Amino acid sequence: MDSPQMPRRSFVLGAAALTTLPALAVQSARVDEAGIRLVIPFPPGGVIDTLARPLAEQAGTHLQKTEIGIDYVDGQRGCLGTARVAKAAPDGRTLLIGSIASHIISCWNSPAPPYDPVHDFTPITLIARAANVVVLSPASARRLGVRDTADLIDQARRRPGKLNYATIGVGSVGQLAGELFRQRTGVDITHRPYAGTNPAQAAVLASEVDFGFLNVASCADDVRAGRLHALAVTTMRRSPELPDVPALAESAAPLGLAGFDMSFWLAMFGPAGLPHEQVLKLNGAFVSALNSAPLHKQLAELKLEPAPSTPEQLGALVRADSQRLRELVQQSRARI
C-alpha cells in the first residue's frame, strides 16, 4: 500500500567531511552520505515531535551526518508509520521513534497485526519513560470516601459496575493500566475514553468521572496545587515528578497489585536485520544525544524520565511488554 505524502523537516548540520572508514564499514559510509530519515508514526506537533527535533540534531552531530530528517507517517494509531519502517531496507537509512502505544498496543489491538513488534525491528535504544497516575478530584475523593488505593478498591467492590475512570482514549496506556488494575484486583469498573489529554483531565477535575488513569506529565501541576488527589503511579518505582505519591506496586499484597507496572515509553528502532556495527554506532550517537544538556532540559520540560539503554535492554523490554500486552488486549477484546 502506498503511503500518503509526508511533511518533511530536515536538520542541515554542515558539510562535515567523512573520515576514511575501514573496509567492513563501506555500507555505513554510503549511509552517512545519504543521511537518515526518522519516522514518527504520528502527526507533527505532539510530545514525540517536540523531542525528536533536538534529538535528531544532537545525534546528527555525533554521527557527522549532513542531514537527518523527520518523516511524519500518521494513521492507524501509529501502525502505518511503524509498518513502513518494518518493511524498509536494513541499511541504517530509515529509523523509527516508536512508543509502547504505537509499537505494541496498536499492533495487538489490530484485527490483522501489520507487523511483529519483536521480530520485525532492530532495537537501538530506549529514549524515555513516563508513568500514569491514578487521580481523582478532591470532591470525588470526599464523595466516595477515598484516601488511598485500598479505599478505591473497597469502594469499587462495594459498587460493582458503578465506578468509572477516564483515559485519553481507547487503546491508550491509561486504558491498559485500568484494564490491568481491573484484572489484578477483580473489581468491575467502567472505562470512559475521552478524545485526548485535555478533555480527560477536565472530566476528572470536574468530577464527571470518578477517577482517571492519566499521564504524570499532564497532571503533576494539578496534583501539586491540590486540584487533583493522586492515589498512586502505575510504575514499579515512584515518579520523580511526584515523589510523595506511592507506586501501585507498593500496595499491600492482599490488594493484588504487587509488581504492577504499566508505563509509557519511547524508543528508537531500525528494521530487522540492521548490521551489528551500525546498531552500535547508532546506539552510541543517540545515547550521547540523550545524555547531552539540551536533551536533558527538553526531557525535563516534557516531564519525561530519560532512559537511554543498550540495544539488548530495549530488546528485553519489548519482548516482555509484547507478550504481556498481547495477552491483556486479547483477554479484553470487547473493552479495548
ABEGO torsion letter per residue (X at the ends): XBBBBBBBBBBBAEBBBBBBBBAAAAAAAAAAAAEBBBBBABBBGBAAAAAAAAAAAAAAAAAGBABBBBBBBBEGGGAAAAAAAAABBBAGABBBBBBAAAAAAAAAABABBABBAAAABBBABBABBBBBBBBBBAAAAAAAGBABAAAAAAAAAABBGABBBBBAEBGBAAAAAAAAAAAAAGBBBBBBBBBEAAAAAAAAAAGABABBBBBAAAAAAAAAAGABBBABBABABBBAABAABBBAAABBAAAGABGBBBBBBBBBBBBBGBBAAAAAAAAAAAAAAAABAAAAAAAAAAGBBBABBBAAAAAAAAAAAAAAAAAAAAAAAAAX
